[in-house]
Amino acid sequence: ISEYVKKAKDIEVVIIDEAHRFRNQDTKDYEYLKNICRNKVVILLTATPFNNRPGDILSLLKFFVTPKKSSITLENNLVDKFKHFEGAFYRLGFISKNWNSSNESKRQKAENYFKTLFGEERVNLEKVKQRSRYLAKQIRDVIEPVTIRRNRLDLQKNPYYKDEVKELSEVKDPKEWFFELTEAQSAFYDKVLSHYFADPEEGGQFKGAIYRPFEYEQKRKEKLSEKENFQFIQQRNLYDFMRRLLVKRFESSFGSFEQSLKNFKQVTENVLEFIKKTNKYILDRALLEKIYELDVEDIEKELENYSEKLKSGDFPKSHKVYKIKDFIYEEKFIADIESDLKLYDEILLELKELELVKDDPKVNCLIENVQTILRDKPKKGEPERKVIIFSEFTDTHGRYPH
């Protein structure tokens, strides 16, 4: 994108496709695009940014609106307006997630937020939902003057287009399919979500030490320098990302989850072997920055390739070297890595004993329901029935019928 900055003076109209990808203002691409868009006609094509955080929407608006001199609202300071939206969004989300948390401090914080917003002691989720809907309407009202929204209902009701869309197929509401677990399988399912890979503040067992060595290197301080704070946040985000990734794989399919556990275990074993051999740990900063943009399969391949490079001594240029002997929490670092290896083995053994991969109840439920649909004869004039199954992960897709 930086190459286009030099030519920006010749550009009259800027069209940014998939604009939601540029909502992170920390990227150089975002700044380059802002320079290109200055004093130009700007069109953003985006996948409903309304579903993201209010701050993400403001980031997109900044491509063509001067935030503190906006002409799309009566109040011309969009920054202050969205700061209010962001605060309300965060508090409502925190209440919904933590009002019944086993973590007393989080539960108390949720109750305090509710009292601040509603003036009541006891959390009422219905009121939280109502306020969330009102917040959504407020944001819609702000972006409505610069939004062209097109979906099925818009087209059918629009006087300019309604005569052109008479042949649209009728879409029915989704139906839930439930798969059954044995008592032991159900207990295991709960353990994975609420014990093995839960938030560490709520007793989660997964340590993820290899993703956050900074926390073991020095004593915890109340105030970190800017550089230290960046390292802490970057590594903690990576740890949380990996923890959530494993949960997503588990909820996708038991086979995908098993494969990810094996991949994570192999990477962790390679890292531990390298540490014991060299008394050092190498962290690739470039990998940390790009990993969030990759698909799950690519993430696991990148991690595997990286761990193999450690074994061969082929270190990346952007690496950070940690000397384990200088760690304040050296023993805990090694112990937490070994703890994760034991956790992987424990979960893999349970998966095998419960036959969740060999005889996957979710797959069985899907096959049974799809077969029922395919057995129904199409009505007169209708084509032969076909079923399309969408999945976020390719290896999950491979386990299901097509």
Disulfide bonds with the S-S distance in Angstrom:
none
